Amino acid sequence: MDNFVNVALPKGRLGEKVYDIFEKSGFECPSIREPNRKLIFENEEKKIRYFWVKPSDVAIYVERGAADIGVAGKDILLEYKPDVFELLDLDMGKCRMAVAAPKGFRDDRSRTLRVATKFSNIAADYYNSIGRDIDIIHLNGSIEIAPILGLSDVIVDIVETGATLKENDLEVLETIVPISARLISNKASFRFKSDMIEKIAGCIAEAIK
């Protein structure tokens, strides 16, 4: 184990915003800004190493120790329940996990509710908590089309502006949980590199105030 702190950043717009915050907090790595196809970037002086990964994979890299810390959406943490520490709510990438259905939908509780979703565990936990019997239809693509084609009664999905729902004559019935980006840490790393990790978390908390 070297004395660098390895940081898994989610690829894409959110990851770029997240890196801006790390930079603002004093943990810059200039080579990350250069136009190149590199995946790993380090700052020898600051003892920090960044790498880009698919957003849904960040928690796996952190849980398995390939990254000491990373940034993952609360949706990923709730769905996959990785064994990591959640250090900080970054108050960005904000949206919500919600139940949506065609306009005018009424739930007939005498039959099993068909729920289409990418987030099977979140949906199961939510409906379990309200004692509703459901049939989960796990999909990976456009969830909104499922109730339109009669595949499901409702959907459980991430809602940002609600524009896509509106365009497809769907509406939010219920918000399950608010979602935002979280700073997470590998549990062993937090023990062995606690000074550096706590310093990073503290500087970030200060920067996002």
GIVEN-V989557 format. One record per pair of residues at least 24 apart in sequence whose C-alpha atoms are under 8 Angstrom apart, sorted by the first residue. I is the first residue (numbers start at 1). GAP is how many residues later the second one is. D is the distance in whole Angstrom. If there is no record, write none. Layout:
I,GAP,D
I,GAP,D
This chain:
3,44,7
3,190,8
4,43,5
4,44,5
4,45,6
5,42,6
5,43,5
5,44,6
5,62,8
5,63,6
5,64,8
5,188,8
5,191,8
5,192,7
6,42,6
6,43,5
6,44,6
6,45,8
6,60,8
6,61,5
6,62,5
6,63,6
7,41,7
7,42,6
7,43,5
7,44,6
7,60,6
7,61,6
7,62,5
7,63,5
8,42,6
8,43,5
8,44,6
8,45,7
8,50,6
8,53,7
8,54,7
8,59,6
8,60,8
8,61,6
8,62,4
8,63,7
9,41,7
9,42,6
9,43,5
9,44,6
9,46,8
9,49,7
9,61,6
9,62,6
10,42,6
10,43,5
10,44,6
10,45,4
10,46,8
10,48,6
10,61,7
10,62,7
11,41,5
11,42,6
11,43,6
11,44,6
14,79,6
18,53,8
21,183,7
21,186,7
21,187,8
22,182,7
24,183,7
25,175,8
25,178,5
25,179,6
25,181,8
25,182,6
26,177,8
27,173,8
59,25,8
59,125,8
62,122,8
62,123,6
62,124,5
63,122,8
63,123,5
63,124,8
64,122,7
65,121,6
65,123,8
65,124,7
67,119,7
68,117,6
68,118,5
68,121,6
68,122,8
69,114,7
69,115,5
69,116,4
69,117,6
69,128,8
70,113,6
70,114,5
70,115,7
71,110,6
71,111,5
71,112,5
71,113,6
72,109,6
72,110,5
72,111,7
72,112,7
73,106,7
73,107,6
73,108,4
73,109,6
74,105,5
74,106,6
74,107,6
74,108,6
75,104,6
75,105,8
78,43,8
78,44,6
79,40,6
79,41,7
79,42,5
79,43,6
80,41,8
83,103,8
83,104,8
84,100,6
84,101,6
84,102,5
84,103,6
85,99,5
85,100,5
85,101,6
85,102,6
86,96,7
86,97,6
86,98,4
86,99,7
87,95,7
87,96,5
87,97,5
87,98,7
87,114,7
88,94,6
88,95,5
88,96,7
88,113,7
88,117,7
89,91,7
89,92,6
89,93,5
89,94,7
90,90,7
90,91,6
90,92,6
90,93,7
90,115,8
90,118,7
91,89,6
91,90,7
91,91,8
91,117,8
92,88,6
92,89,6
93,86,8
93,87,5
93,88,6
94,66,7
94,84,7
94,85,6
94,86,4
94,87,7
95,63,7
95,64,6
95,65,5
95,66,8
95,83,6
95,84,5
95,85,7
96,62,6
96,63,5
96,64,7
96,79,7
96,80,7
96,81,6
96,82,4
96,83,5
97,59,7
97,60,6
97,61,5
97,62,6
97,78,6
97,79,5
97,80,5
97,81,6
97,82,7
98,58,6
98,59,6
98,60,6
98,61,7
98,74,7
98,75,7
98,76,6
98,77,4
98,78,5
98,79,7
99,55,7
99,56,6
99,57,5
99,58,7
99,73,6
99,74,6
99,75,5
99,76,6
99,77,7
100,54,6
100,55,5
100,56,6
100,57,8
100,65,8
100,70,6
100,71,5
100,72,4
100,73,5
100,74,7
101,46,7
101,52,7
101,53,5
101,54,6
101,69,5
101,70,6
101,71,7
101,72,7
102,45,7
102,46,7
102,52,8
102,67,6
102,68,4
102,69,6
103,66,6
103,67,5
103,68,6
113,40,6
113,41,8
114,37,8
114,38,5
114,39,5
114,40,7
115,37,6
115,38,6
115,39,5
115,40,5
115,41,7
116,27,7
116,30,7
116,31,8
116,35,8
116,36,6
116,37,8
116,38,6
116,39,5
116,40,6
117,26,6
117,38,6
117,39,5
117,40,6
118,25,8
118,38,8
118,39,7
119,37,7
119,38,7
123,33,6
126,50,7
144,24,7
144,26,8
